[in-house]
Amino acid sequence: MRQIILTKGEDGFWVVECPSLPGCISQGETKEEAIINIKEAIQLYTECLLEDGIEVPEEKYEAMTIVL
């Protein structure tokens, strides 16, 4: 299980990243598409790490939302 951050970009696309996997970023025209795309990106990212003999980082990210 991985946590993701989903934000709306200036171009109207949804940008999504997985903080526990540095550089694992994707996007989509809709939230749903962006989530599907990041799931695929996470899968490929972890497969590449394993193929290269690199340990997959554990999920350690905590999120908090504060309304100001």
mmCIF file as Biopython writes it, N, C-alpha, C and O atoms, coordinates in Angstrom:
data_model
#
loop_
_atom_site.group_PDB
_atom_site.id
_atom_site.type_symbol
_atom_site.label_atom_id
_atom_site.label_alt_id
_atom_site.label_comp_id
_atom_site.label_asym_id
_atom_site.label_entity_id
_atom_site.label_seq_id
_atom_site.pdbx_PDB_ins_code
_atom_site.Cartn_x
_atom_site.Cartn_y
_atom_site.Cartn_z
_atom_site.occupancy
_atom_site.B_iso_or_equiv
_atom_site.auth_seq_id
_atom_site.auth_asym_id
_atom_site.pdbx_PDB_model_num
ATOM 1   N N  . MET A ? 1  ? 0.850  -1.168 0.000   1.0 0.0 1  A 1 
ATOM 2   C CA . MET A ? 1  ? 0.000  0.000  0.000   1.0 0.0 1  A 1 
ATOM 3   C C  . MET A ? 1  ? 0.900  1.236  0.000   1.0 0.0 1  A 1 
ATOM 4   O O  . MET A ? 1  ? 1.884  1.296  0.737   1.0 0.0 1  A 1 
ATOM 5   N N  . ARG A ? 2  ? 0.559  2.205  -0.819  1.0 0.0 2  A 1 
ATOM 6   C CA . ARG A ? 2  ? 1.320  3.449  -0.933  1.0 0.0 2  A 1 
ATOM 7   C C  . ARG A ? 2  ? 0.382  4.640  -0.818  1.0 0.0 2  A 1 
ATOM 8   O O  . ARG A ? 2  ? -0.749 4.610  -1.301  1.0 0.0 2  A 1 
ATOM 9   N N  . GLN A ? 3  ? 0.871  5.678  -0.174  1.0 0.0 3  A 1 
ATOM 10  C CA . GLN A ? 3  ? 0.124  6.924  -0.114  1.0 0.0 3  A 1 
ATOM 11  C C  . GLN A ? 3  ? 0.515  7.764  -1.315  1.0 0.0 3  A 1 
ATOM 12  O O  . GLN A ? 3  ? 1.655  7.719  -1.778  1.0 0.0 3  A 1 
ATOM 13  N N  . ILE A ? 4  ? -0.445 8.532  -1.813  1.0 0.0 4  A 1 
ATOM 14  C CA . ILE A ? 4  ? -0.188 9.412  -2.944  1.0 0.0 4  A 1 
ATOM 15  C C  . ILE A ? 4  ? -0.670 10.818 -2.610  1.0 0.0 4  A 1 
ATOM 16  O O  . ILE A ? 4  ? -1.489 11.019 -1.714  1.0 0.0 4  A 1 
ATOM 17  N N  . ILE A ? 5  ? -0.144 11.777 -3.350  1.0 0.0 5  A 1 
ATOM 18  C CA . ILE A ? 5  ? -0.597 13.167 -3.245  1.0 0.0 5  A 1 
ATOM 19  C C  . ILE A ? 5  ? -1.159 13.541 -4.613  1.0 0.0 5  A 1 
ATOM 20  O O  . ILE A ? 5  ? -0.494 13.368 -5.634  1.0 0.0 5  A 1 
ATOM 21  N N  . LEU A ? 6  ? -2.360 14.042 -4.625  1.0 0.0 6  A 1 
ATOM 22  C CA . LEU A ? 6  ? -3.065 14.385 -5.857  1.0 0.0 6  A 1 
ATOM 23  C C  . LEU A ? 6  ? -3.350 15.881 -5.843  1.0 0.0 6  A 1 
ATOM 24  O O  . LEU A ? 6  ? -4.008 16.381 -4.931  1.0 0.0 6  A 1 
ATOM 25  N N  . THR A ? 7  ? -2.861 16.595 -6.848  1.0 0.0 7  A 1 
ATOM 26  C CA . THR A ? 7  ? -3.088 18.042 -6.928  1.0 0.0 7  A 1 
ATOM 27  C C  . THR A ? 7  ? -3.479 18.419 -8.353  1.0 0.0 7  A 1 
ATOM 28  O O  . THR A ? 7  ? -3.117 17.740 -9.314  1.0 0.0 7  A 1 
ATOM 29  N N  . LYS A ? 8  ? -4.212 19.494 -8.467  1.0 0.0 8  A 1 
ATOM 30  C CA . LYS A ? 8  ? -4.628 19.984 -9.783  1.0 0.0 8  A 1 
ATOM 31  C C  . LYS A ? 8  ? -3.543 20.910 -10.324 1.0 0.0 8  A 1 
ATOM 32  O O  . LYS A ? 8  ? -3.187 21.901 -9.686  1.0 0.0 8  A 1 
ATOM 33  N N  . GLY A ? 9  ? -3.022 20.582 -11.501 1.0 0.0 9  A 1 
ATOM 34  C CA . GLY A ? 9  ? -1.983 21.389 -12.123 1.0 0.0 9  A 1 
ATOM 35  C C  . GLY A ? 9  ? -2.550 22.632 -12.782 1.0 0.0 9  A 1 
ATOM 36  O O  . GLY A ? 9  ? -3.761 22.754 -12.964 1.0 0.0 9  A 1 
ATOM 37  N N  . GLU A ? 10 ? -1.664 23.552 -13.137 1.0 0.0 10 A 1 
ATOM 38  C CA . GLU A ? 10 ? -2.076 24.797 -13.780 1.0 0.0 10 A 1 
ATOM 39  C C  . GLU A ? 10 ? -2.716 24.552 -15.140 1.0 0.0 10 A 1 
ATOM 40  O O  . GLU A ? 10 ? -3.515 25.362 -15.610 1.0 0.0 10 A 1 
ATOM 41  N N  . ASP A ? 11 ? -2.360 23.425 -15.775 1.0 0.0 11 A 1 
ATOM 42  C CA . ASP A ? 11 ? -2.903 23.104 -17.092 1.0 0.0 11 A 1 
ATOM 43  C C  . ASP A ? 11 ? -4.239 22.368 -17.020 1.0 0.0 11 A 1 
ATOM 44  O O  . ASP A ? 11 ? -4.799 21.991 -18.050 1.0 0.0 11 A 1 
ATOM 45  N N  . GLY A ? 12 ? -4.753 22.162 -15.795 1.0 0.0 12 A 1 
ATOM 46  C CA . GLY A ? 12 ? -6.031 21.494 -15.615 1.0 0.0 12 A 1 
ATOM 47  C C  . GLY A ? 12 ? -5.919 19.995 -15.409 1.0 0.0 12 A 1 
ATOM 48  O O  . GLY A ? 12 ? -6.893 19.349 -15.021 1.0 0.0 12 A 1 
ATOM 49  N N  . PHE A ? 13 ? -4.744 19.435 -15.663 1.0 0.0 13 A 1 
ATOM 50  C CA . PHE A ? 13 ? -4.535 18.011 -15.429 1.0 0.0 13 A 1 
ATOM 51  C C  . PHE A ? 13 ? -4.307 17.770 -13.941 1.0 0.0 13 A 1 
ATOM 52  O O  . PHE A ? 13 ? -3.876 18.668 -13.217 1.0 0.0 13 A 1 
ATOM 53  N N  . TRP A ? 14 ? -4.597 16.553 -13.491 1.0 0.0 14 A 1 
ATOM 54  C CA . TRP A ? 14 ? -4.336 16.150 -12.116 1.0 0.0 14 A 1 
ATOM 55  C C  . TRP A ? 14 ? -2.956 15.531 -12.055 1.0 0.0 14 A 1 
ATOM 56  O O  . TRP A ? 14 ? -2.652 14.598 -12.799 1.0 0.0 14 A 1 
ATOM 57  N N  . VAL A ? 15 ? -2.124 16.046 -11.176 1.0 0.0 15 A 1 
ATOM 58  C CA . VAL A ? 15 ? -0.771 15.547 -10.980 1.0 0.0 15 A 1 
ATOM 59  C C  . VAL A ? 15 ? -0.771 14.699 -9.720  1.0 0.0 15 A 1 
ATOM 60  O O  . VAL A ? 15 ? -1.320 15.101 -8.694  1.0 0.0 15 A 1 
ATOM 61  N N  . VAL A ? 16 ? -0.157 13.533 -9.797  1.0 0.0 16 A 1 
ATOM 62  C CA . VAL A ? 16 ? -0.157 12.621 -8.655  1.0 0.0 16 A 1 
ATOM 63  C C  . VAL A ? 16 ? 1.250  12.074 -8.459  1.0 0.0 16 A 1 
ATOM 64  O O  . VAL A ? 16 ? 1.926  11.699 -9.416  1.0 0.0 16 A 1 
ATOM 65  N N  . GLU A ? 17 ? 1.676  12.037 -7.200  1.0 0.0 17 A 1 
ATOM 66  C CA . GLU A ? 17 ? 3.008  11.519 -6.897  1.0 0.0 17 A 1 
ATOM 67  C C  . GLU A ? 17 ? 2.952  10.604 -5.681  1.0 0.0 17 A 1 
ATOM 68  O O  . GLU A ? 17 ? 2.027  10.658 -4.869  1.0 0.0 17 A 1 
ATOM 69  N N  . CYS A ? 18 ? 3.971  9.767  -5.589  1.0 0.0 18 A 1 
ATOM 70  C CA . CYS A ? 18 ? 4.101  8.841  -4.476  1.0 0.0 18 A 1 
ATOM 71  C C  . CYS A ? 18 ? 5.361  9.242  -3.704  1.0 0.0 18 A 1 
ATOM 72  O O  . CYS A ? 18 ? 6.467  8.889  -4.115  1.0 0.0 18 A 1 
ATOM 73  N N  . PRO A ? 19 ? 5.217  9.973  -2.595  1.0 0.0 19 A 1 
ATOM 74  C CA . PRO A ? 19 ? 6.387  10.502 -1.886  1.0 0.0 19 A 1 
ATOM 75  C C  . PRO A ? 19 ? 7.388  9.455  -1.406  1.0 0.0 19 A 1 
ATOM 76  O O  . PRO A ? 19 ? 8.577  9.754  -1.294  1.0 0.0 19 A 1 
ATOM 77  N N  . SER A ? 20 ? 6.936  8.247  -1.123  1.0 0.0 20 A 1 
ATOM 78  C CA . SER A ? 20 ? 7.869  7.225  -0.630  1.0 0.0 20 A 1 
ATOM 79  C C  . SER A ? 20 ? 8.718  6.625  -1.748  1.0 0.0 20 A 1 
ATOM 80  O O  . SER A ? 20 ? 9.660  5.877  -1.485  1.0 0.0 20 A 1 
ATOM 81  N N  . LEU A ? 21 ? 8.383  6.956  -2.997  1.0 0.0 21 A 1 
ATOM 82  C CA . LEU A ? 21 ? 9.163  6.504  -4.151  1.0 0.0 21 A 1 
ATOM 83  C C  . LEU A ? 21 ? 9.614  7.750  -4.926  1.0 0.0 21 A 1 
ATOM 84  O O  . LEU A ? 21 ? 8.912  8.195  -5.834  1.0 0.0 21 A 1 
ATOM 85  N N  . PRO A ? 22 ? 10.768 8.312  -4.580  1.0 0.0 22 A 1 
ATOM 86  C CA . PRO A ? 22 ? 11.221 9.573  -5.176  1.0 0.0 22 A 1 
ATOM 87  C C  . PRO A ? 22 ? 11.197 9.547  -6.704  1.0 0.0 22 A 1 
ATOM 88  O O  . PRO A ? 22 ? 11.745 8.645  -7.337  1.0 0.0 22 A 1 
ATOM 89  N N  . GLY A ? 23 ? 10.549 10.559 -7.275  1.0 0.0 23 A 1 
ATOM 90  C CA . GLY A ? 23 ? 10.478 10.674 -8.717  1.0 0.0 23 A 1 
ATOM 91  C C  . GLY A ? 23 ? 9.337  9.905  -9.353  1.0 0.0 23 A 1 
ATOM 92  O O  . GLY A ? 23 ? 9.178  9.941  -10.573 1.0 0.0 23 A 1 
ATOM 93  N N  . CYS A ? 24 ? 8.544  9.214  -8.559  1.0 0.0 24 A 1 
ATOM 94  C CA . CYS A ? 24 ? 7.407  8.443  -9.087  1.0 0.0 24 A 1 
ATOM 95  C C  . CYS A ? 24 ? 6.214  9.392  -9.178  1.0 0.0 24 A 1 
ATOM 96  O O  . CYS A ? 24 ? 5.495  9.614  -8.204  1.0 0.0 24 A 1 
ATOM 97  N N  . ILE A ? 25 ? 6.027  9.945  -10.376 1.0 0.0 25 A 1 
ATOM 98  C CA . ILE A ? 25 ? 5.013  10.972 -10.613 1.0 0.0 25 A 1 
ATOM 99  C C  . ILE A ? 25 ? 4.254  10.620 -11.887 1.0 0.0 25 A 1 
ATOM 100 O O  . ILE A ? 25 ? 4.830  10.071 -12.826 1.0 0.0 25 A 1 
ATOM 101 N N  . SER A ? 26 ? 2.966  10.935 -11.918 1.0 0.0 26 A 1 
ATOM 102 C CA . SER A ? 26 ? 2.162  10.733 -13.113 1.0 0.0 26 A 1 
ATOM 103 C C  . SER A ? 26 ? 1.102  11.822 -13.160 1.0 0.0 26 A 1 
ATOM 104 O O  . SER A ? 26 ? 1.102  12.736 -12.335 1.0 0.0 26 A 1 
ATOM 105 N N  . GLN A ? 27 ? 0.204  11.722 -14.126 1.0 0.0 27 A 1 
ATOM 106 C CA . GLN A ? 27 ? -0.878 12.694 -14.242 1.0 0.0 27 A 1 
ATOM 107 C C  . GLN A ? 27 ? -2.031 12.093 -15.025 1.0 0.0 27 A 1 
ATOM 108 O O  . GLN A ? 27 ? -1.921 10.994 -15.569 1.0 0.0 27 A 1 
ATOM 109 N N  . GLY A ? 28 ? -3.138 12.823 -15.078 1.0 0.0 28 A 1 
ATOM 110 C CA . GLY A ? 28 ? -4.296 12.408 -15.850 1.0 0.0 28 A 1 
ATOM 111 C C  . GLY A ? 28 ? -5.249 13.566 -16.018 1.0 0.0 28 A 1 
ATOM 112 O O  . GLY A ? 28 ? -5.200 14.546 -15.274 1.0 0.0 28 A 1 
ATOM 113 N N  . GLU A ? 29 ? -6.124 13.442 -17.012 1.0 0.0 29 A 1 
ATOM 114 C CA . GLU A ? 29 ? -7.108 14.499 -17.244 1.0 0.0 29 A 1 
ATOM 115 C C  . GLU A ? 29 ? -8.148 14.546 -16.136 1.0 0.0 29 A 1 
ATOM 116 O O  . GLU A ? 29 ? -8.713 15.603 -15.855 1.0 0.0 29 A 1 
ATOM 117 N N  . THR A ? 30 ? -8.405 13.393 -15.502 1.0 0.0 30 A 1 
ATOM 118 C CA . THR A ? 30 ? -9.349 13.315 -14.385 1.0 0.0 30 A 1 
ATOM 119 C C  . THR A ? 30 ? -8.626 12.707 -13.188 1.0 0.0 30 A 1 
ATOM 120 O O  . THR A ? 30 ? -7.545 12.133 -13.323 1.0 0.0 30 A 1 
ATOM 121 N N  . LYS A ? 31 ? -9.243 12.843 -12.009 1.0 0.0 31 A 1 
ATOM 122 C CA . LYS A ? 31 ? -8.669 12.214 -10.810 1.0 0.0 31 A 1 
ATOM 123 C C  . LYS A ? 31 ? -8.559 10.706 -11.013 1.0 0.0 31 A 1 
ATOM 124 O O  . LYS A ? 31 ? -7.544 10.095 -10.679 1.0 0.0 31 A 1 
ATOM 125 N N  . GLU A ? 32 ? -9.600 10.125 -11.557 1.0 0.0 32 A 1 
ATOM 126 C CA . GLU A ? 32 ? -9.631 8.675  -11.757 1.0 0.0 32 A 1 
ATOM 127 C C  . GLU A ? 32 ? -8.504 8.211  -12.675 1.0 0.0 32 A 1 
ATOM 128 O O  . GLU A ? 32 ? -7.825 7.223  -12.395 1.0 0.0 32 A 1 
ATOM 129 N N  . GLU A ? 33 ? -8.315 8.942  -13.779 1.0 0.0 33 A 1 
ATOM 130 C CA . GLU A ? 33 ? -7.248 8.602  -14.721 1.0 0.0 33 A 1 
ATOM 131 C C  . GLU A ? 33 ? -5.880 8.762  -14.062 1.0 0.0 33 A 1 
ATOM 132 O O  . GLU A ? 33 ? -4.999 7.924  -14.259 1.0 0.0 33 A 1 
ATOM 133 N N  . ALA A ? 34 ? -5.695 9.816  -13.290 1.0 0.0 34 A 1 
ATOM 134 C CA . ALA A ? 34 ? -4.421 10.047 -12.606 1.0 0.0 34 A 1 
ATOM 135 C C  . ALA A ? 34 ? -4.126 8.918  -11.620 1.0 0.0 34 A 1 
ATOM 136 O O  . ALA A ? 34 ? -2.981 8.479  -11.512 1.0 0.0 34 A 1 
ATOM 137 N N  . ILE A ? 35 ? -5.131 8.450  -10.909 1.0 0.0 35 A 1 
ATOM 138 C CA . ILE A ? 35 ? -4.937 7.357  -9.944  1.0 0.0 35 A 1 
ATOM 139 C C  . ILE A ? 35 ? -4.577 6.060  -10.667 1.0 0.0 35 A 1 
ATOM 140 O O  . ILE A ? 35 ? -3.689 5.327  -10.231 1.0 0.0 35 A 1 
ATOM 141 N N  . ILE A ? 36 ? -5.269 5.779  -11.769 1.0 0.0 36 A 1 
ATOM 142 C CA . ILE A ? 36 ? -4.923 4.587  -12.564 1.0 0.0 36 A 1 
ATOM 143 C C  . ILE A ? 36 ? -3.473 4.686  -13.039 1.0 0.0 36 A 1 
ATOM 144 O O  . ILE A ? 36 ? -2.726 3.709  -12.981 1.0 0.0 36 A 1 
ATOM 145 N N  . ASN A ? 37 ? -3.085 5.866  -13.508 1.0 0.0 37 A 1 
ATOM 146 C CA . ASN A ? 37 ? -1.727 6.056  -14.027 1.0 0.0 37 A 1 
ATOM 147 C C  . ASN A ? 37 ? -0.660 5.924  -12.948 1.0 0.0 37 A 1 
ATOM 148 O O  . ASN A ? 37 ? 0.406  5.365  -13.205 1.0 0.0 37 A 1 
ATOM 149 N N  . ILE A ? 38 ? -0.929 6.433  -11.737 1.0 0.0 38 A 1 
ATOM 150 C CA . ILE A ? 38 ? 0.086  6.315  -10.675 1.0 0.0 38 A 1 
ATOM 151 C C  . ILE A ? 38 ? 0.188  4.880  -10.192 1.0 0.0 38 A 1 
ATOM 152 O O  . ILE A ? 38 ? 1.271  4.440  -9.807  1.0 0.0 38 A 1 
ATOM 153 N N  . LYS A ? 39 ? -0.911 4.142  -10.204 1.0 0.0 39 A 1 
ATOM 154 C CA . LYS A ? 39 ? -0.837 2.723  -9.843  1.0 0.0 39 A 1 
ATOM 155 C C  . LYS A ? 39 ? 0.114  1.991  -10.792 1.0 0.0 39 A 1 
ATOM 156 O O  . LYS A ? 39 ? 0.936  1.184  -10.358 1.0 0.0 39 A 1 
ATOM 157 N N  . GLU A ? 40 ? -0.005 2.277  -12.079 1.0 0.0 40 A 1 
ATOM 158 C CA . GLU A ? 40 ? 0.880  1.666  -13.068 1.0 0.0 40 A 1 
ATOM 159 C C  . GLU A ? 40 ? 2.324  2.130  -12.862 1.0 0.0 40 A 1 
ATOM 160 O O  . GLU A ? 40 ? 3.257  1.332  -12.956 1.0 0.0 40 A 1 
ATOM 161 N N  . ALA A ? 41 ? 2.501  3.416  -12.583 1.0 0.0 41 A 1 
ATOM 162 C CA . ALA A ? 41 ? 3.847  3.957  -12.366 1.0 0.0 41 A 1 
ATOM 163 C C  . ALA A ? 41 ? 4.504  3.319  -11.143 1.0 0.0 41 A 1 
ATOM 164 O O  . ALA A ? 41 ? 5.691  2.995  -11.177 1.0 0.0 41 A 1 
ATOM 165 N N  . ILE A ? 42 ? 3.744  3.137  -10.067 1.0 0.0 42 A 1 
ATOM 166 C CA . ILE A ? 42 ? 4.270  2.502  -8.848  1.0 0.0 42 A 1 
ATOM 167 C C  . ILE A ? 42 ? 4.678  1.069  -9.146  1.0 0.0 42 A 1 
ATOM 168 O O  . ILE A ? 42 ? 5.737  0.618  -8.710  1.0 0.0 42 A 1 
ATOM 169 N N  . GLN A ? 43 ? 3.842  0.352  -9.886  1.0 0.0 43 A 1 
ATOM 170 C CA . GLN A ? 43 ? 4.137  -1.038 -10.252 1.0 0.0 43 A 1 
ATOM 171 C C  . GLN A ? 43 ? 5.447  -1.113 -11.045 1.0 0.0 43 A 1 
ATOM 172 O O  . GLN A ? 43 ? 6.324  -1.917 -10.729 1.0 0.0 43 A 1 
ATOM 173 N N  . LEU A ? 44 ? 5.571  -0.279 -12.065 1.0 0.0 44 A 1 
ATOM 174 C CA . LEU A ? 44 ? 6.778  -0.293 -12.898 1.0 0.0 44 A 1 
ATOM 175 C C  . LEU A ? 44 ? 8.013  0.154  -12.114 1.0 0.0 44 A 1 
ATOM 176 O O  . LEU A ? 44 ? 9.097  -0.404 -12.283 1.0 0.0 44 A 1 
ATOM 177 N N  . TYR A ? 45 ? 7.846  1.150  -11.267 1.0 0.0 45 A 1 
ATOM 178 C CA . TYR A ? 45 ? 8.939  1.671  -10.444 1.0 0.0 45 A 1 
ATOM 179 C C  . TYR A ? 45 ? 9.507  0.562  -9.556  1.0 0.0 45 A 1 
ATOM 180 O O  . TYR A ? 45 ? 10.717 0.342  -9.512  1.0 0.0 45 A 1 
ATOM 181 N N  . THR A ? 46 ? 8.609  -0.129 -8.850  1.0 0.0 46 A 1 
ATOM 182 C CA . THR A ? 46 ? 9.066  -1.174 -7.932  1.0 0.0 46 A 1 
ATOM 183 C C  . THR A ? 46 ? 9.649  -2.363 -8.697  1.0 0.0 46 A 1 
ATOM 184 O O  . THR A ? 46 ? 10.625 -2.962 -8.244  1.0 0.0 46 A 1 
ATOM 185 N N  . GLU A ? 47 ? 9.072  -2.715 -9.848  1.0 0.0 47 A 1 
ATOM 186 C CA . GLU A ? 47 ? 9.630  -3.799 -10.670 1.0 0.0 47 A 1 
ATOM 187 C C  . GLU A ? 47 ? 11.053 -3.479 -11.107 1.0 0.0 47 A 1 
ATOM 188 O O  . GLU A ? 47 ? 11.925 -4.347 -11.066 1.0 0.0 47 A 1 
ATOM 189 N N  . CYS A ? 48 ? 11.290 -2.245 -11.522 1.0 0.0 48 A 1 
ATOM 190 C CA . CYS A ? 48 ? 12.630 -1.831 -11.957 1.0 0.0 48 A 1 
ATOM 191 C C  . CYS A ? 48 ? 13.626 -1.900 -10.802 1.0 0.0 48 A 1 
ATOM 192 O O  . CYS A ? 48 ? 14.756 -2.353 -10.985 1.0 0.0 48 A 1 
ATOM 193 N N  . LEU A ? 49 ? 13.216 -1.454 -9.617  1.0 0.0 49 A 1 
ATOM 194 C CA . LEU A ? 49 ? 14.108 -1.536 -8.465  1.0 0.0 49 A 1 
ATOM 195 C C  . LEU A ? 49 ? 14.497 -2.983 -8.193  1.0 0.0 49 A 1 
ATOM 196 O O  . LEU A ? 49 ? 15.673 -3.289 -7.994  1.0 0.0 49 A 1 
ATOM 197 N N  . LEU A ? 50 ? 13.514 -3.867 -8.184  1.0 0.0 50 A 1 
ATOM 198 C CA . LEU A ? 50 ? 13.768 -5.277 -7.903  1.0 0.0 50 A 1 
ATOM 199 C C  . LEU A ? 50 ? 14.665 -5.908 -8.972  1.0 0.0 50 A 1 
ATOM 200 O O  . LEU A ? 50 ? 15.561 -6.687 -8.646  1.0 0.0 50 A 1 
ATOM 201 N N  . GLU A ? 51 ? 14.428 -5.578 -10.244 1.0 0.0 51 A 1 
ATOM 202 C CA . GLU A ? 51 ? 15.266 -6.097 -11.331 1.0 0.0 51 A 1 
ATOM 203 C C  . GLU A ? 51 ? 16.725 -5.661 -11.176 1.0 0.0 51 A 1 
ATOM 204 O O  . GLU A ? 51 ? 17.645 -6.395 -11.539 1.0 0.0 51 A 1 
ATOM 205 N N  . ASP A ? 52 ? 16.925 -4.454 -10.631 1.0 0.0 52 A 1 
ATOM 206 C CA . ASP A ? 52 ? 18.273 -3.923 -10.434 1.0 0.0 52 A 1 
ATOM 207 C C  . ASP A ? 52 ? 18.870 -4.334 -9.094  1.0 0.0 52 A 1 
ATOM 208 O O  . ASP A ? 52 ? 19.974 -3.912 -8.752  1.0 0.0 52 A 1 
ATOM 209 N N  . GLY A ? 53 ? 18.145 -5.158 -8.329  1.0 0.0 53 A 1 
ATOM 210 C CA . GLY A ? 53 ? 18.644 -5.618 -7.040  1.0 0.0 53 A 1 
ATOM 211 C C  . GLY A ? 53 ? 18.618 -4.565 -5.958  1.0 0.0 53 A 1 
ATOM 212 O O  . GLY A ? 53 ? 19.367 -4.644 -4.984  1.0 0.0 53 A 1 
ATOM 213 N N  . ILE A ? 54 ? 17.752 -3.571 -6.129  1.0 0.0 54 A 1 
ATOM 214 C CA . ILE A ? 54 ? 17.639 -2.476 -5.161  1.0 0.0 54 A 1 
ATOM 215 C C  . ILE A ? 54 ? 16.399 -2.715 -4.305  1.0 0.0 54 A 1 
ATOM 216 O O  . ILE A ? 54 ? 15.331 -3.047 -4.819  1.0 0.0 54 A 1 
ATOM 217 N N  . GLU A ? 55 ? 16.553 -2.542 -3.006  1.0 0.0 55 A 1 
ATOM 218 C CA . GLU A ? 55 ? 15.435 -2.732 -2.087  1.0 0.0 55 A 1 
ATOM 219 C C  . GLU A ? 55 ? 14.373 -1.661 -2.307  1.0 0.0 55 A 1 
ATOM 220 O O  . GLU A ? 55 ? 14.690 -0.483 -2.468  1.0 0.0 55 A 1 
ATOM 221 N N  . VAL A ? 56 ? 13.126 -2.075 -2.314  1.0 0.0 56 A 1 
ATOM 222 C CA . VAL A ? 56 ? 12.008 -1.140 -2.473  1.0 0.0 56 A 1 
ATOM 223 C C  . VAL A ? 56 ? 11.802 -0.413 -1.150  1.0 0.0 56 A 1 
ATOM 224 O O  . VAL A ? 56 ? 11.644 -1.059 -0.113  1.0 0.0 56 A 1 
ATOM 225 N N  . PRO A ? 57 ? 11.801 0.942  -1.167  1.0 0.0 57 A 1 
ATOM 226 C CA . PRO A ? 57 ? 11.610 1.690  0.079   1.0 0.0 57 A 1 
ATOM 227 C C  . PRO A ? 57 ? 10.266 1.381  0.728   1.0 0.0 57 A 1 
ATOM 228 O O  . PRO A ? 57 ? 9.258  1.187  0.050   1.0 0.0 57 A 1 
ATOM 229 N N  . GLU A ? 58 ? 10.278 1.339  2.058   1.0 0.0 58 A 1 
ATOM 230 C CA . GLU A ? 58 ? 9.040  1.148  2.803   1.0 0.0 58 A 1 
ATOM 231 C C  . GLU A ? 58 ? 8.225  2.429  2.767   1.0 0.0 58 A 1 
ATOM 232 O O  . GLU A ? 58 ? 8.763  3.522  2.587   1.0 0.0 58 A 1 
ATOM 233 N N  . GLU A ? 59 ? 6.937  2.277  2.937   1.0 0.0 59 A 1 
ATOM 234 C CA . GLU A ? 59 ? 6.042  3.432  3.032   1.0 0.0 59 A 1 
ATOM 235 C C  . GLU A ? 59 ? 6.208  4.048  4.419   1.0 0.0 59 A 1 
ATOM 236 O O  . GLU A ? 59 ? 5.922  3.398  5.424   1.0 0.0 59 A 1 
ATOM 237 N N  . LYS A ? 60 ? 6.670  5.306  4.479   1.0 0.0 60 A 1 
ATOM 238 C CA . LYS A ? 60 ? 6.881  5.981  5.764   1.0 0.0 60 A 1 
ATOM 239 C C  . LYS A ? 60 ? 6.245  7.362  5.785   1.0 0.0 60 A 1 
ATOM 240 O O  . LYS A ? 60 ? 6.421  8.112  6.746   1.0 0.0 60 A 1 
ATOM 241 N N  . TYR A ? 61 ? 5.527  7.696  4.761   1.0 0.0 61 A 1 
ATOM 242 C CA . TYR A ? 61 ? 4.983  9.034  4.610   1.0 0.0 61 A 1 
ATOM 243 C C  . TYR A ? 61 ? 3.732  9.217  5.458   1.0 0.0 61 A 1 
ATOM 244 O O  . TYR A ? 61 ? 2.847  8.360  5.462   1.0 0.0 61 A 1 
ATOM 245 N N  . GLU A ? 62 ? 3.660  10.319 6.165   1.0 0.0 62 A 1 
ATOM 246 C CA . GLU A ? 62 ? 2.462  10.683 6.919   1.0 0.0 62 A 1 
ATOM 247 C C  . GLU A ? 62 ? 1.897  11.964 6.338   1.0 0.0 62 A 1 
ATOM 248 O O  . GLU A ? 62 ? 2.647  12.871 5.976   1.0 0.0 62 A 1 
ATOM 249 N N  . ALA A ? 63 ? 0.602  12.041 6.248   1.0 0.0 63 A 1 
ATOM 250 C CA . ALA A ? 63 ? -0.029 13.234 5.710   1.0 0.0 63 A 1 
ATOM 251 C C  . ALA A ? 63 ? -0.941 13.881 6.758   1.0 0.0 63 A 1 
ATOM 252 O O  . ALA A ? 63 ? -1.546 13.204 7.589   1.0 0.0 63 A 1 
ATOM 253 N N  . MET A ? 64 ? -1.015 15.188 6.689   1.0 0.0 64 A 1 
ATOM 254 C CA . MET A ? 64 ? -1.908 15.921 7.563   1.0 0.0 64 A 1 
ATOM 255 C C  . MET A ? 64 ? -2.453 17.098 6.759   1.0 0.0 64 A 1 
ATOM 256 O O  . MET A ? 64 ? -1.708 17.770 6.045   1.0 0.0 64 A 1 
ATOM 257 N N  . THR A ? 65 ? -3.718 17.335 6.875   1.0 0.0 65 A 1 
ATOM 258 C CA . THR A ? 65 ? -4.327 18.470 6.229   1.0 0.0 65 A 1 
ATOM 259 C C  . THR A ? 65 ? -4.717 19.487 7.292   1.0 0.0 65 A 1 
ATOM 260 O O  . THR A ? 65 ? -5.354 19.154 8.291   1.0 0.0 65 A 1 
ATOM 261 N N  . ILE A ? 66 ? -4.324 20.728 7.056   1.0 0.0 66 A 1 
ATOM 262 C CA . ILE A ? 66 ? -4.641 21.798 7.992   1.0 0.0 66 A 1 
ATOM 263 C C  . ILE A ? 66 ? -5.391 22.876 7.228   1.0 0.0 66 A 1 
ATOM 264 O O  . ILE A ? 66 ? -4.919 23.337 6.188   1.0 0.0 66 A 1 
ATOM 265 N N  . VAL A ? 67 ? -6.525 23.275 7.716   1.0 0.0 67 A 1 
ATOM 266 C CA . VAL A ? 67 ? -7.299 24.320 7.096   1.0 0.0 67 A 1 
ATOM 267 C C  . VAL A ? 67 ? -6.999 25.628 7.806   1.0 0.0 67 A 1 
ATOM 268 O O  . VAL A ? 67 ? -7.181 25.744 9.018   1.0 0.0 67 A 1 
ATOM 269 N N  . LEU A ? 68 ? -6.547 26.597 7.057   1.0 0.0 68 A 1 
ATOM 270 C CA . LEU A ? 68 ? -6.206 27.912 7.639   1.0 0.0 68 A 1 
ATOM 271 C C  . LEU A ? 68 ? -7.210 28.955 7.198   1.0 0.0 68 A 1 
ATOM 272 O O  . LEU A ? 68 ? -7.097 30.120 7.579   1.0 0.0 68 A 1 
#
